[in-house]
Amino acid sequence: MSKARIKVYLWSRLTLFVVIFVLVSAVILCLFVVLNLLFCLLHDSVSVSDAIMDFSGGDLTVYGPNETASIFATYPSEYMTLGRSFLDQVVGTGMLMLCILCLGEKRNTPAPAELIPPIVAVIVLGISMSMSGNCGAAINPARDLGPRLFTLTAGWGTEVFTCYDYWFWVPLVAPPIGGVMGTFMYLIFIEWHLPDPDQPDNDSALSISETIKT
């Protein structure tokens, strides 16, 4: 590979990284702003703020049976250790990536383009329903950090970052690692074993196609 092609490849990878970083940052900022706006607009609503205050007894906390911080961000269950929580997030995000990458594979009966969004929604729903009991199934750093910043400023305080042995970094670090692992699993166990679409799988497939033509 020539130096020019290597340079173009590296710049394309850098551009992709910058775009992903900007998109994730935008999602985090939007979640933070939207939650603050909603909380301010509904602050006098009996069905929202009063319900939270009544349930928590006026004490906005992360711990205990009356905690309310998990309404917005994700937190581990009492029985989960830091290591098990990290593994939980890695596995959940890996499963998500493994399922998503299969949807557009043209060599393996891809899903119709118009059905991919609802299929992804069902996949996320299934992972959330089956794994949220442990750590809330964040499987997305932006989904967790924005709401956590909101609770920091809305009355829950710094406890949202220091609780459970500073658990807040787990949904920020583990999902990207899980995404990479899920991608490698897809490449190793599925994509690299699929036949080339431009060539027949074997001689028998070629002979069958010739027989059909005649």
Secondary structure, DSSP 8 states (H G I E B T S, - for coil): --HHHHHHHHHHHHHHHHHHHHHHHHHHHHHHHHHHHHHHHTTT-IIIIIHHHHHHTT---SSSTT--GGGTS----TT--HHHHHHHHHHHHHHHHHHHHHHT-TTS----GGGHHHHHHHHHHHHHHHHHHHH----SHHHHHHHHHHHIIIIITTHHHHHHHHGGGHHHHHHHHHHHHHHHHHHHHTGGGS--TTS-SSHHHHHHHHHHH-
